[in-house]
Amino acid sequence: MPEAKSLPSSTLEPSQAFAEMAMIRVGAEPFDAVLQQVAGLVKRTIPGVDEASVTLVENQQPRTAASTGPLAVDLDERQYQAGYGPCLDASLSGQTILVDSHDKHSVYPFFTDACRRSGVRYVLSSGLPTAPGLTGGLNLYANSEQPITAEAIELAQAFPAARLRQPPTPRCTTAPLST
């Protein structure tokens, strides 16, 4: 995993963040570095997010490919060790999962305990579109007692859907056959 970089603490408007994402050229730099940029943009854009990470699962082996800080990595790794948790479930299902660490009936009791001990109140994990054999999840960690808003959830779901600009693809120059 690339080293978590200290990112500017200023917040971005979603339009600014998506404009910056549009400038990221997938393939022009290592994929983990691209994901690191995305994690930083997410943290600076989505209200209430204190840390963000990206989980990738390849050949059933999860790893944190990008993170804005050690707390996110620690909580991600607790899930990997247990073999389940919101980021793994979101990664596998492609769904969005919101966890309140104070929920006494959570389906992730080991994880909510770890979150409470770490000062994290809410976790939002959203599945990422990936390639065959590879799944992924965007993980957001919030320390605030304020619930994660519907707007924040929508933004978290929009980040994976935002198109990262690909290198130009050669176009076919032959004319289609007519019958």
C-alpha positions as CSV (number, residue, x, y, z in Angstrom):
1,M,0.0,0.0,0.0
2,P,1.3,3.5,-0.8
3,E,2.2,5.5,2.3
4,A,-0.7,7.6,3.5
5,K,0.1,11.2,2.6
6,S,-0.7,14.2,4.6
7,L,-3.5,15.9,2.6
8,P,-4.7,19.5,2.7
9,S,-7.5,19.9,5.3
10,S,-9.5,22.2,3.1
11,T,-12.8,20.9,1.9
12,L,-13.8,20.6,-1.7
13,E,-17.2,21.1,-3.4
14,P,-18.3,17.9,-5.1
15,S,-18.0,19.6,-8.5
16,Q,-14.3,20.4,-7.8
17,A,-13.6,16.9,-6.6
18,F,-15.2,15.3,-9.7
19,A,-13.3,17.7,-11.9
20,E,-10.0,16.7,-10.2
21,M,-11.0,13.0,-10.6
22,A,-11.6,13.6,-14.3
23,M,-8.0,14.7,-14.6
24,I,-6.6,11.5,-13.1
25,R,-5.3,9.3,-15.9
26,V,-5.7,5.6,-15.1
27,G,-2.7,3.8,-16.5
28,A,-0.4,6.9,-16.4
29,E,0.6,6.0,-12.9
30,P,0.4,3.0,-10.6
31,F,-3.2,2.0,-9.8
32,D,-2.7,2.2,-6.0
33,A,-1.4,5.8,-6.5
34,V,-4.7,6.6,-8.4
35,L,-6.7,5.1,-5.5
36,Q,-4.7,7.1,-3.0
37,Q,-5.7,10.3,-4.9
38,V,-9.3,9.2,-4.8
39,A,-9.2,8.4,-1.1
40,G,-7.8,11.9,-0.4
41,L,-10.5,13.6,-2.6
42,V,-13.2,11.6,-0.8
43,K,-12.0,12.7,2.6
44,R,-11.9,16.3,1.5
45,T,-15.3,16.3,-0.1
46,I,-17.8,14.1,1.8
47,P,-19.0,16.0,4.9
48,G,-18.2,14.3,8.3
49,V,-15.5,11.9,6.9
50,D,-12.4,11.7,9.1
51,E,-10.6,8.9,7.3
52,A,-11.1,7.1,4.0
53,S,-9.6,3.9,2.5
54,V,-10.0,1.7,-0.5
55,T,-10.1,-2.1,-0.1
56,L,-9.3,-4.4,-3.0
57,V,-9.9,-8.1,-2.9
58,E,-8.1,-10.2,-5.5
59,N,-8.0,-14.0,-5.4
60,Q,-9.9,-13.8,-2.1
61,Q,-7.1,-11.8,-0.5
62,P,-8.1,-8.4,0.8
63,R,-5.8,-5.5,1.2
64,T,-6.0,-1.8,1.8
65,A,-4.8,-0.3,-1.5
66,A,-5.1,3.3,-0.3
67,S,-5.8,5.2,2.9
68,T,-5.8,8.7,4.4
69,G,-4.5,7.5,7.7
70,P,-3.5,4.6,10.0
71,L,-6.9,4.4,11.8
72,A,-8.6,3.4,8.5
73,V,-5.9,0.8,7.8
74,D,-6.2,-0.6,11.3
75,L,-10.0,-1.0,11.1
76,D,-9.8,-2.4,7.6
77,E,-7.3,-5.0,8.8
78,R,-9.5,-6.1,11.7
79,Q,-12.1,-7.0,9.1
80,Y,-9.6,-8.9,7.0
81,Q,-8.4,-10.9,10.0
82,A,-12.0,-11.8,10.9
83,G,-12.9,-12.6,7.3
84,Y,-15.9,-10.3,7.3
85,G,-17.1,-6.8,7.9
86,P,-18.8,-3.9,6.2
87,C,-15.9,-3.2,3.8
88,L,-15.6,-6.8,2.7
89,D,-19.4,-7.2,2.4
90,A,-19.7,-4.0,0.3
91,S,-16.8,-5.2,-1.8
92,L,-18.4,-8.5,-2.5
93,S,-22.0,-7.3,-3.0
94,G,-21.4,-3.9,-4.6
95,Q,-23.8,-2.5,-2.2
96,T,-23.5,0.4,0.3
97,I,-23.4,-0.5,4.0
98,L,-23.8,2.0,6.9
99,V,-22.7,0.9,10.4
100,D,-23.3,2.7,13.6
101,S,-20.8,1.5,16.2
102,H,-23.3,2.2,19.0
103,D,-25.8,-0.2,17.5
104,K,-26.2,-3.1,20.0
105,H,-27.7,-5.3,17.4
106,S,-25.1,-4.9,14.7
107,V,-24.3,-7.8,12.5
108,Y,-20.6,-6.8,13.0
109,P,-20.3,-6.8,16.8
110,F,-16.5,-7.4,16.9
111,F,-16.0,-4.5,14.4
112,T,-18.3,-2.1,16.2
113,D,-16.5,-2.8,19.4
114,A,-13.2,-1.9,17.7
115,C,-14.7,1.2,16.2
116,R,-16.0,2.4,19.6
117,R,-12.6,1.8,21.2
118,S,-11.0,3.8,18.3
119,G,-13.5,6.7,18.6
120,V,-15.2,6.0,15.3
121,R,-19.0,6.3,15.4
122,Y,-20.0,5.6,11.8
123,V,-18.6,3.5,9.0
124,L,-19.9,3.8,5.4
125,S,-18.6,1.2,2.9
126,S,-19.6,1.3,-0.7
127,G,-18.8,-1.3,-3.4
128,L,-16.6,-0.3,-6.2
129,P,-17.0,-1.3,-9.9
130,T,-14.0,-3.5,-10.7
131,A,-12.6,-6.0,-13.2
132,P,-13.3,-9.7,-13.2
133,G,-11.6,-11.5,-10.3
134,L,-11.2,-8.2,-8.5
135,T,-13.6,-6.6,-6.0
136,G,-13.3,-3.4,-4.1
137,G,-14.9,-1.1,-1.6
138,L,-14.6,2.5,-0.6
139,N,-14.6,2.9,3.2
140,L,-15.4,6.1,5.1
141,Y,-14.8,6.5,8.9
142,A,-16.6,9.3,10.9
143,N,-15.8,10.2,14.5
144,S,-18.7,12.6,14.9
145,E,-21.9,11.8,16.8
146,Q,-23.8,13.4,13.9
147,P,-25.2,10.7,11.7
148,I,-23.9,10.4,8.2
149,T,-26.3,12.3,6.0
150,A,-28.2,11.1,2.9
151,E,-26.1,13.6,0.9
152,A,-22.9,12.0,2.2
153,I,-24.2,8.6,1.2
154,E,-25.1,9.7,-2.3
155,L,-21.6,11.3,-2.7
156,A,-19.9,8.1,-1.5
157,Q,-21.9,6.2,-4.1
158,A,-21.1,8.7,-6.8
159,F,-17.3,8.6,-6.3
160,P,-17.0,5.0,-7.6
161,A,-19.3,5.8,-10.5
162,A,-17.3,8.9,-11.5
163,R,-15.4,8.1,-14.7
164,L,-11.6,8.1,-14.2
165,R,-10.2,9.2,-17.6
166,Q,-8.6,6.3,-19.4
167,P,-5.7,6.6,-21.8
168,P,-7.1,7.1,-25.4
169,T,-8.3,3.8,-27.0
170,P,-7.4,3.4,-30.7
171,R,-10.5,3.6,-32.9
172,C,-11.3,1.1,-35.5
173,T,-10.6,2.8,-38.9
174,T,-12.2,0.2,-41.1
175,A,-15.7,0.6,-42.4
176,P,-18.3,-1.9,-41.3
177,L,-19.2,-4.6,-43.8
178,S,-22.6,-4.0,-45.5
179,T,-24.8,-6.8,-46.7
